[in-house]
Amino acid sequence: MQTPTDEKHCQLMVIGAGMAGMAATLFAVKQGLQVAQAGLTGEVIYASGVFDLLGVYPPEKRQVREDPWRALAELAQAEPNHPYARLAPQEIAHAMDLLTEYLGEIGLPYTGHPTKNTRLLTSVGTAKPTFRLPISMAAGSEALAQKAPCLLVDLVGLRGFSARQMASTLAHQWPDLRTATVEAPGPVVHGPKYPEHVARTLEVEAERDAFAAAIAPHIADARYVGLPAVLGIYKTPEIVAQLEERLKVRIFEIPTMPPAITGLRLKEAFESHLPTMGVDAYYHYRVLSVHPASSGGFRLEIGKNDTEQVVHADTVVLATGRFLGKGLIPERDGIHEALLDLPVHQPRHRDRWYAGAFLAPEGHAVSRAGLEVDDQFRPVTADGRVVNDRLFAVGSILAHQDWMRTKSGVGIAVASAWKAVQAICAA
Ligand SMILES: Cc1cc2nc3c(=O)[nH]c(=O)nc-3n(C[C@H](O)[C@H](O)[C@H](O)COP(=O)(O)OP(=O)(O)OC[C@H]3O[C@@H](n4cnc5c(N)ncnc54)[C@H](O)[C@@H]3O)c2cc1C
């Protein structure tokens, strides 16, 4: 960070470093814009690392969808205000492809059926529909589909993952599923093991051989071996390949409880590569204030507590998330947008935020609160007026979507980011 008096100019300031902010920054810098970005890591470190597009629709029927494109077409008809309804299917597909291609280029390869959702094995022994998954998880979906002879492995002391629990949930439908418990890689220490420590240990080649040797006696007839998603942070494909070569089985990772290593991988990948593409990055800093300038554009103050940097930006993309990201602040008198006090679509009264029952089929109105936008993803007032021509909003801060119930978190983030950047470049 520079001295407090430093002032800079950029064409685009992206506020937020969750999936929406990272995607907007990537798309913009690839289009040749001069981009600055600020934000803490956000929900990314809680993420399972899989990219949902639309896994459940309609949510009140909890209908799991194999074909997300058909589900998207139904959604666009039924919910014209939903962020997805502002995008053509080809645009959504293109945005997801751009993101996953980039992640592949920087060593975090993703896979998935070209057009359908994949059923992913979760740490509670259920199958979750998702669109793109880290390549290190792919063999788990194969094993699940075939109900192939499979071994799930617990690591002594590792919290947030239980192979035995998974196997007991799946026992009735997967007879060839067994479990084993082995020591976690690294020196034997008593007490809890932390996923990050295990993942960092496996970055060391020699440790992988010792780990493979610990698993080997349990393999028997297993053709697949499932492990918690702790197989490294930077070299996961290499680690999976080495274990497969040593054990002569297909290895797969299973997402663990948040905060997860899979989220950390994404954070590290973006934070180390985007700056090398020319992004002026203020990771771990907040934008403290944003003021539209009378001459056009915006003046932003950035810092931890006090202003350390002033940035003048022609355009701003707001990707500050919902409640967890702190883009929206719930207060006694209602939900407020934190930085610009933008109008927030929300129930009229606080007592309407939640439906009577936690698992009410219709969901909670508060989960659909957020910013209303036009077709270019610019925030609008309740009567539809664009707040500022050069201000855009993307990701989970958007109104009229309940990403959690519809399994569409990353999809909405990435697709809205792409559309906003197209609009910025076209202006
Ligand atoms: C536990 C959990 C598991 C999930 N699992 C999945 C999954 O399996 N699949 C899936 O598709 N999606 C999943 N999601 C959802 C997905 O991670 C998010 O919906 C999606 O990434 C949208 O993120 P976002 O960038 O809009 O918001 P966020 O991730 O909340 O990011 C907001 C960002 O804005 C920053 N910010 C806020 N205020 C300021 C400020 N003043 N200045 C600077 N920066 C600011 C925050 O620091 C943060 O970086 C999961 C989410 C959670 C919480």
The ligand as an ORCA input file, in Angstrom:
! r2SCAN-3c Opt
* xyz 0 1
  C     -20.717    -22.047      2.778
  C     -20.928    -21.708      1.329
  C     -20.816    -22.715      0.389
  C     -21.030    -22.430     -0.941
  N     -20.946    -23.415     -1.841
  C     -21.182    -23.175     -3.132
  C     -21.129    -24.227     -4.089
  O     -20.878    -25.377     -3.756
  N     -21.387    -23.914     -5.390
  C     -21.707    -22.642     -5.788
  O     -21.918    -22.431     -6.977
  N     -21.761    -21.636     -4.902
  C     -21.514    -21.873     -3.593
  N     -21.578    -20.853     -2.685
  C     -22.025    -19.539     -3.135
  C     -20.981    -18.741     -3.773
  O     -19.760    -18.852     -3.084
  C     -21.453    -17.272     -3.826
  O     -22.826    -17.177     -3.986
  C     -20.924    -16.618     -5.003
  O     -19.561    -16.827     -5.033
  C     -21.269    -15.123     -5.033
  O     -20.281    -14.449     -4.462
  P     -20.141    -12.882     -4.513
  O     -18.809    -12.606     -5.079
  O     -21.303    -12.229     -5.109
  O     -20.174    -12.517     -2.948
  P     -19.148    -12.825     -1.787
  O     -18.451    -14.096     -1.998
  O     -19.890    -12.609     -0.519
  O     -18.039    -11.719     -1.920
  C     -18.242    -10.395     -1.563
  C     -16.928     -9.684     -1.605
  O     -17.130     -8.300     -1.424
  C     -16.166     -7.835     -0.521
  N     -16.610     -6.586      0.055
  C     -17.745     -6.308      0.740
  N     -17.738     -5.004      1.109
  C     -16.594     -4.474      0.626
  C     -16.005     -3.186      0.675
  N     -16.604     -2.179      1.279
  N     -14.809     -3.006      0.084
  C     -14.185     -4.003     -0.558
  N     -14.693     -5.235     -0.641
  C     -15.877     -5.469     -0.054
  C     -15.971     -8.943      0.448
  O     -14.777     -8.770      1.145
  C     -15.937    -10.102     -0.536
  O     -14.673    -10.199     -1.132
  C     -21.342    -21.107     -1.351
  C     -21.397    -20.097     -0.403
  C     -21.211    -20.386      0.925
  C     -21.321    -19.298      1.926
*
